[in-house]
C-alpha cells in the first residue's frame, strides 16, 4: 500500500482482535502512577491522540506490532478509568509506510486537521527527522517509540522518545560480546543513506575502537538493496572474528542469509533494526548466534511484574503472537502519554509536555523508567543472542 491511509482509524473500547473488559471486571493495571497522581477531574469526555506508524511496506514488521500494543494500552486505560470516570481515550492511526514524505503528510493531518493532543511515532528515525518538526512548530508533543538515531530530541522541546538511542545500547552490547566471545577484529557493514543506519554505524565504530577491536574493513549499501554478496565477500576475506551490521529489517534479513550462504559461521552483531521476530522468522536457522542489543527482552531473567502482565495480555489479545521490543515501547509510550494527561489534568499542550517531562520512576514493561533533561529515556538495556529462533539474554546463555 503506497497511498496514505486517509481515513481516521479511531479505536476506542473495541478492536477487532481485542476483547474489551468492563471496568468492574478488570483489575487495576500494573502500569501507571495511580497513587502519585489523583484521578483527573478536568479532562473532556474524549481525549484524542495520534499515532504515525509504518503499517504497510517493509517497515510494517515494526509498525503493526506498535499499533496493536497501543490499542491494548488504550483498552486498559479506558477500562480502568485511568483518565477519570467518563473520559475516553482514543487514537487516530495514520500509515507512514516507512516513507519520509508520507510521514510528513500524516503528521500534518494529525496536528492540523485532527488537532490531536499528542502523537506517538513515526516508526523510523528517518521519518521522525522529516515529520517531527511539524509537531514541534505547532507546539504538539510527539514521542518516538522506536527512534534510536542520535539527535532525535534535539529537534525541540516538544519532542520526546521512550526508545533507547543506539548510543545507549550498542556500547554495552559490544563490550559484553567482546569480553565473552574474545572478539579481536571485526568487519563493518552499514546502510549509508538512512539516518538510523548511519547513526548506528557511527556508534558501532566508536564502540569497537574503545574496546580495542580492530576494524578489518568497512562496506556500505543502500536501502532497498537485495544483493550483499560483494560486500560480504570482501569483509569475510579479511578474516574477522565478527561481522557488525547496521541495517533495517528488510536488508538485515538478507544480510544474515547471504552471510551464512557464503560460509561464514562466526558471530553477526546487529543494531536495533535486527531486533524483530520477523527478522528471525524470515532468516530461519541462519539467525542462530545473532547478537543484538535491545531495550527489552521477552525472556529477561528478572522481568518486572508489569512486563509479565504485558506479555500475557498481548498474547491473549492477539492469538498467541508474542510482543517484541517495538510493541513494548509503543505500549509504554501510550501509558506515558496517558499519565501526562492524568498528572497534568489538562489537554493544554504545554501542560501535557511539562507533565510528561516530569515523569520519573515509572513502572513499565521496560523497567523503572524516567526521562532525562533532554527528554530521552533512562532505563537499563540488555544484550541478546538468538538461540533456537528466539532472543535470549546473552549473559545468561553464555553462563550456561
Secondary structure, 3 states (H helix, E strand, C coil): CCCCCCCCEEECCCECCECCCCCCCCCCCCCCCCCCCCCCCCCCCEEEEEEEECCCCCCHHHHHHHHHHHHHHHHHHHHCCCCCCCCEEEEEEEECCCCHHHHHHHHHHHHHHCCCCEEEECCCHHHHHHHHHHHHHHCCEEEECCCCCCCHHHHCCCEEECCCCHHHHHHHHHHHHHHHHCCCEEEEEEECCCHHHHHHHHHHHHHHHHCCCEEEEEEEECCCCCCCHHHHHHHHCCCCCEEEEECCHHHHHHHHHHHHHCCCCCEEEECHHHCCHHHHHHHHHHHCCCEEEECCCCCCCCCCHHHHHHHHHHHHHCCCCCCCHHHHHHHHHHHHHHHHHHHHCCCCHHHHHHHHHCCCCEEECCEEEEECCCCCEECCCEEEEEECCEEEEHHHHHHC
